[in-house]
Amino acid sequence: MMNKKVCLRYWISFLLLALLLVILVLWNVNSGSVSLSPREIVKILLYREGEDTALHIIWDIRLPRILSAIILGGALSVSGFLLQTFFGNPIAGPFVLGISSGAKLVVSLVMIFLLGRGILVGSGTMILAAFLGAMISMGFVLAVSHRVKRMSMLVVCGVMIGYICSAVTDFLITFADDSNIVNLHNWSLGSFSGLNWEHVSLMAAVVFITLFIVFFMSKPIGAYQLGEGYARNMGVNIKLFRLALILLSSVLSACVTAFAGPISFVGIAVPHLVKSLLKTAKPILVIPACFLGGGVFCLFCDFIARTVFAPTELSISSVTAVLGAPVVIYMMVRRQGKGM
Amino acid sequence: MKEFYIYTQNMTVGYGKQPLIEKIEIRLRRGEILTLIGPNGAGKSTILKSITRQLSLLGGTVYLDGRSLEEMSGREMARRLAVVMTERIRPELMTCQDVVASGRYPYTGRLGILGEEDWKKVHEAMELVYAGDLACRDFSQISDGQRQRILLARAICQEPEAIVLDEPTSFLDIRHKLELLTILKQMVREKRLAVVMSLHELDLAQKISDQVVCVHGNVIEKYGAPEEIFSDSYIEKLYGMTRGSYNAAFGCLEMEPAQGSPRVFVIGGGGWGIPVYRRLQREGIPFAAGVLHENDVDYPVAKALASRVITQRPFEPVGEEAYLQAAQVLKSCEKALCPIPVFGSMNERNHKLKELALRQGILLDNPGKNTYNER
């Protein structure tokens, strides 16, 4: 009994996102400081045949980077969507609420501490550290949200938390041992570079398991969109549900921060764009679409980051900010106009 | 207790650990409407939230369908009890149909996808509240009246046996208030629903409810059929009214009368007096009204607004005694008004009063004009 036109819209939206993703993947594979002909690339991708350097560039540098951008971008968008559901406000996101920055701070601390003692930091440790940081920031945000009724104040607090964390991180990096600074510095600005297959498989495992759980929560998330009262009446265990939202969104944004550093505004801009595209907020559609959309968005941003001023690379966060912040500003202005 | 669909035993409600209202005992059968009335902040919403498990009880038990609410799973409760809450919701990008469809939650599978049967129920519910044409409209862009109807449809779509509504008529204009309550009453009759709700409109509460609960000052002050509850003096006490009065028979409010000895005498009756009384009250002029039969429509209004009312027992012609009293008062007034155009056998003496006023030279002939304040 669902409207046919509406159904068609969903199909087209998903196809469009998938198509964009495929195009961007090909485009990204094909672009970089070393230029390769399409024929060579096809050969390398399908048959793993070709020149050693080319093989290495495609398989060990470009592909992991592309996959990371998709997985992490998707994770970030879904994390944003969960936070927006939690706070009942479309301007909530892991970056504005200071959660990414909190994760960044703890990761830097752990890295500096361990590297200083000559211990290599594994990806798992990074994720754990980032998760811890995300939870600490989230704790602050929640404490504040109990005291302030207005969402705008909460966002201001989140931004402040973000600034404090970033400042402390910068401070730490400035005084860290030289050998690690370059690496740490790049990471702390946000970048998809330097990720290998091991990283990709770990992030894929964490993100996909989390997304699987999130997807199966789309029913209570849908009920929660009508407000806590109605959700409770529907039989949703509100305490458990809210806890799950916090944990899942923190895991996702922590995973992103651990691998690529803080990435701004994707968590707000993408869910908004996706919802406008689908013309619905139904979680069962928005969650997968957010993942796809986040992948598309980050892949595109990463493409810009590494090609516009090549060989110099921009930090991914500057690019996402330039593209994402206007969307966020537009949303705020529109909401203000509606008197909310 | 089996006959009752919702009942409470020794229920104590409140926020946090502070009990607000204690020992609440309500009993409700299916097909009945129970209405909570009482001043703002008395705890009506607190009671409703406790019955719907939005707030945990501080004591006692709520039984739904013969079982303690606390032992029920979320889904079991959702299939029996639906709510319409007072907080305004503004979900993002949801059509009215989506909002109504959310009522199917306790019947759908793990992913919450609605089947053919579910959509049929959604459309049925929307038709029941006469909102079929709103299906594809954005929920945040419809009027308050439509919104309440959609939320009612959502509750109906949940196929409950009881619905709890918290001030469903707030924000609605009179047409939509009546419309909503009429639909609700119809549902109650057709689907044998048990309804618990809070209302601010006493007149409507009186007309629609089978039982009324008066919440006042941390207790249930009165509980019974509307006939037992609605007396002028009790309602004034319940709301702590100090200015003006409440008329239970008409369910209307009257402002407080002007103070002082009467300056204008109004010869009224048959409804002709009411607009004149109201006008004098508005202009702050104390007046006397007479001679009115105690069953005249003018009488309750005159009683609320006049500083003096001279009356006659029902079904008797106006007698000599009442006439003399009225004449005495009239003579002491500065002006007299006679809005009634006709006299009959029952109020012959009022005609005499009019002539007396004329002889005294104080009768104003056109009560429609703003001439009372002339000195």
Boltz contact constraints between the chains, C-beta under 6 A:
constraints:
  - contact:
      token1: [A, 1]
      token2: [B, 119]
      max_distance: 6.0
  - contact:
      token1: [A, 219]
      token2: [B, 111]
      max_distance: 6.0
  - contact:
      token1: [A, 219]
      token2: [B, 112]
      max_distance: 6.0
  - contact:
      token1: [A, 222]
      token2: [B, 112]
      max_distance: 6.0
  - contact:
      token1: [A, 223]
      token2: [B, 105]
      max_distance: 6.0
  - contact:
      token1: [A, 225]
      token2: [B, 91]
      max_distance: 6.0
  - contact:
      token1: [A, 226]
      token2: [B, 89]
      max_distance: 6.0
  - contact:
      token1: [A, 226]
      token2: [B, 91]
      max_distance: 6.0
  - contact:
      token1: [A, 226]
      token2: [B, 102]
      max_distance: 6.0
  - contact:
      token1: [A, 227]
      token2: [B, 89]
      max_distance: 6.0
  - contact:
      token1: [A, 229]
      token2: [B, 54]
      max_distance: 6.0
  - contact:
      token1: [A, 229]
      token2: [B, 85]
      max_distance: 6.0
  - contact:
      token1: [A, 232]
      token2: [B, 54]
      max_distance: 6.0
  - contact:
      token1: [A, 233]
      token2: [B, 83]
      max_distance: 6.0
  - contact:
      token1: [A, 234]
      token2: [B, 78]
      max_distance: 6.0
  - contact:
      token1: [A, 234]
      token2: [B, 105]
      max_distance: 6.0
  - contact:
      token1: [A, 235]
      token2: [B, 74]
      max_distance: 6.0
  - contact:
      token1: [A, 235]
      token2: [B, 75]
      max_distance: 6.0
  - contact:
      token1: [A, 235]
      token2: [B, 78]
      max_distance: 6.0
  - contact:
      token1: [A, 275]
      token2: [B, 93]
      max_distance: 6.0
  - contact:
      token1: [A, 280]
      token2: [B, 93]
      max_distance: 6.0
  - contact:
      token1: [A, 281]
      token2: [B, 92]
      max_distance: 6.0
  - contact:
      token1: [A, 281]
      token2: [B, 93]
      max_distance: 6.0
